[in-house]
Amino acid sequence: MHTIEALEDRRLLAVDPANFVSLVSNPFMPLLPGTTTVFKGVQDGKPAIDISTVTRQSKQILGVNVTVVHDRVYLNKKLAEDTRDWYAQDKQGNVWYFGEDTREFTNGQVTSTEGSWESGVNGALPGIIMEAHPKKGDAYQQEFAGDTASDRAKVLSLRQTMSVPFATFTHVLETKEFTPLEPGVVEHKFFAKGIGFIKSVVVKGGTEEFHLVAIRYS
């Protein structure tokens, strides 16, 4: 039997900066700098817009140069969340999630930074956010940050056909995401090759839903 400490030590040793590449090009999660994706939907019962931009910024975490993605959520046209997520791809094609710096807003004021974490700080370690070659039934952990962040995912299908306002896609990857920190919440996410994330829907424990409506390049 492996202790949690031994497993964490092994995972930390697996983060070899020499095994990471400069560009996240996984077909189900391509992060081309200058790409902005726009999603519309509902969150907390309110009309929502999610704008996600792959910046040209980088940050070094555990010796790895990570890609910074700036994500903003607006509820009723007012900024509700402002997050910077950190990703990097290994030479095998897996995309790792190194953490996030997140802020929640009410009436223009920061009210919470709950959910923020960074690999290498307070024992947190990176997880896999997208596999190089996902297969039905695969299960993996996306976050290793104790009681702050512990998201898990399971591959449900790679054969979905999915229509969103932006386009209709075939051979879509569908995943189930959940966390022991919120045992009553289950979310399904959908990813199209060459595009990445196109839709999410909370199927248990809420009414949140987002659909891809636009992609801009700069």
C-alpha positions in Angstrom: 0.0 0.0 0.0 1.3 3.5 -0.9 0.9 6.3 1.6 -0.5 9.6 0.4 2.9 11.2 1.1 4.7 8.6 -1.1 2.3 9.2 -3.9 2.7 12.9 -3.7 6.5 12.6 -3.7 6.3 10.4 -6.8 4.0 12.9 -8.6 6.3 15.7 -7.7 9.3 13.8 -9.2 7.1 13.3 -12.4 7.2 17.0 -13.0 10.4 17.1 -15.0 10.7 20.5 -16.7 12.7 18.9 -19.5 9.6 16.8 -20.4 7.4 19.8 -21.2 7.0 21.6 -24.5 6.4 25.3 -25.1 2.9 25.1 -26.8 -0.2 23.4 -25.7 -1.4 21.7 -28.9 -3.5 18.7 -27.6 -6.3 18.5 -30.2 -9.0 18.5 -27.5 -7.4 21.4 -25.7 -5.4 23.6 -28.1 -4.2 26.8 -26.4 -2.9 29.0 -29.2 -1.8 32.4 -27.8 -4.1 35.2 -28.9 -7.2 33.0 -29.1 -10.4 34.2 -27.4 -13.4 32.0 -27.0 -16.8 33.3 -25.9 -19.5 31.2 -24.2 -23.0 32.1 -23.3 -25.3 30.4 -20.8 -26.7 30.5 -17.3 -24.9 30.5 -13.9 -26.5 30.9 -10.5 -29.8 31.4 -12.3 -28.5 34.5 -14.1 -27.7 35.1 -17.8 -23.9 34.5 -18.1 -21.1 35.2 -20.5 -17.7 33.5 -20.2 -14.8 35.0 -22.1 -11.6 33.0 -22.1 -8.3 34.3 -23.7 -5.1 32.4 -24.2 -2.6 35.1 -23.3 1.0 35.4 -24.5 2.1 35.5 -20.9 4.0 32.7 -19.2 4.7 31.8 -15.6 7.3 29.4 -14.2 5.9 26.9 -11.8 8.0 24.0 -10.5 10.5 24.9 -13.2 7.9 24.6 -16.0 6.9 27.5 -18.2 3.1 27.4 -18.1 0.6 29.0 -20.5 -1.6 31.6 -18.8 -5.3 31.6 -19.7 -7.4 34.6 -18.6 -11.0 33.7 -17.9 -13.8 36.2 -17.0 -17.4 35.4 -16.2 -20.1 38.1 -16.3 -23.5 37.6 -14.7 -26.2 40.1 -15.9 -23.3 41.8 -17.7 -21.4 42.5 -14.5 -18.0 40.9 -13.8 -18.5 38.0 -11.3 -15.3 36.0 -11.7 -11.8 36.8 -12.9 -9.3 33.9 -13.1 -5.9 33.1 -14.5 -5.4 29.4 -15.1 -2.0 27.8 -15.7 -1.5 24.9 -18.1 1.4 23.1 -19.7 1.8 20.1 -22.1 4.2 17.3 -21.7 6.1 15.6 -24.6 3.6 12.8 -24.5 0.7 15.2 -25.3 -1.0 15.3 -21.9 -2.1 18.7 -20.7 -1.3 19.4 -17.0 -3.1 21.9 -14.8 -0.8 23.8 -12.5 -3.3 25.9 -10.6 -5.3 29.1 -10.8 -5.5 32.6 -9.4 -9.2 33.4 -9.0 -11.2 36.3 -7.7 -15.0 36.6 -7.2 -16.6 40.0 -7.5 -19.8 41.7 -6.1 -20.6 45.2 -7.2 -17.1 45.6 -8.6 -15.4 44.6 -5.3 -13.4 41.4 -4.7 -15.3 39.3 -2.2 -13.4 36.0 -2.4 -10.3 34.3 -3.7 -11.5 30.8 -2.6 -10.3 28.1 -5.0 -7.0 29.7 -5.8 -4.0 27.4 -5.6 -0.6 26.9 -7.1 1.5 23.8 -7.6 4.4 23.7 -5.2 2.7 25.9 -2.7 1.3 24.4 0.5 1.8 20.9 -0.8 -0.3 21.4 -4.0 0.6 19.4 -7.1 -0.4 19.6 -10.7 -3.0 17.2 -12.2 -3.9 16.1 -15.7 -6.6 18.3 -17.2 -6.6 16.6 -20.6 -5.2 13.2 -21.6 -3.1 12.8 -24.8 -5.2 9.9 -25.9 -8.4 9.8 -23.9 -10.3 6.5 -23.9 -13.8 5.7 -22.7 -13.7 4.8 -19.0 -10.4 6.6 -18.2 -10.5 8.4 -14.9 -7.9 10.9 -13.7 -7.5 13.7 -11.1 -7.1 17.3 -12.3 -6.2 19.0 -9.1 -4.2 18.0 -6.0 -4.7 20.9 -3.6 -6.2 19.3 -0.5 -9.4 21.0 0.7 -9.0 23.8 -1.8 -9.2 22.0 -5.1 -9.6 18.3 -5.9 -11.5 18.0 -9.3 -11.7 14.6 -10.9 -12.8 13.5 -14.4 -14.0 10.4 -16.2 -14.2 9.9 -20.0 -17.8 9.0 -21.0 -17.6 9.0 -24.8 -15.6 10.1 -27.8 -18.5 9.7 -30.3 -20.9 12.4 -29.4 -22.4 14.8 -32.0 -22.9 18.2 -30.4 -24.5 21.4 -31.7 -23.7 24.7 -30.1 -24.4 28.2 -31.5 -20.9 28.3 -33.0 -21.2 25.0 -35.1 -22.1 21.4 -35.0 -19.3 18.9 -34.2 -18.9 15.1 -34.5 -16.6 12.7 -32.6 -16.9 15.0 -29.5 -15.2 14.0 -26.3 -17.6 14.0 -23.3 -16.3 13.9 -19.7 -17.9 13.8 -16.3 -16.3 16.1 -13.7 -16.9 16.0 -10.0 -15.1 16.6 -6.7 -15.3 15.2 -3.2 -15.4 18.7 -2.0 -18.9 19.1 -3.5 -20.3 15.6 -3.5 -23.7 16.6 -4.8 -22.5 18.3 -7.9 -21.8 16.6 -11.3 -20.9 18.4 -14.5 -20.5 17.1 -18.1 -18.1 18.8 -20.4 -17.7 18.5 -24.2 -14.6 19.0 -26.3 -14.2 19.1 -30.1 -11.0 18.3 -31.9 -9.1 21.3 -33.1 -11.3 23.6 -31.1 -11.3 22.4 -27.5 -14.0 23.1 -24.9 -17.4 23.7 -26.5 -20.1 23.1 -23.9 -20.6 22.3 -20.2 -23.8 21.5 -18.3 -24.3 20.7 -14.6 -26.4 17.6 -14.6 -26.7 17.3 -10.8 -26.6 19.9 -8.0 -27.2 23.0 -10.1 -28.4 24.6 -13.3 -25.2 26.0 -14.8 -24.7 25.6 -18.5 -22.4 27.2 -21.1 -22.2 27.0 -25.0 -19.5 28.2 -27.4 -20.8 31.1 -29.5 -17.7 32.7 -30.9 -13.9 32.3 -31.5 -11.6 35.3 -32.2 -7.9 35.3 -33.1 -5.5 38.2 -32.6 
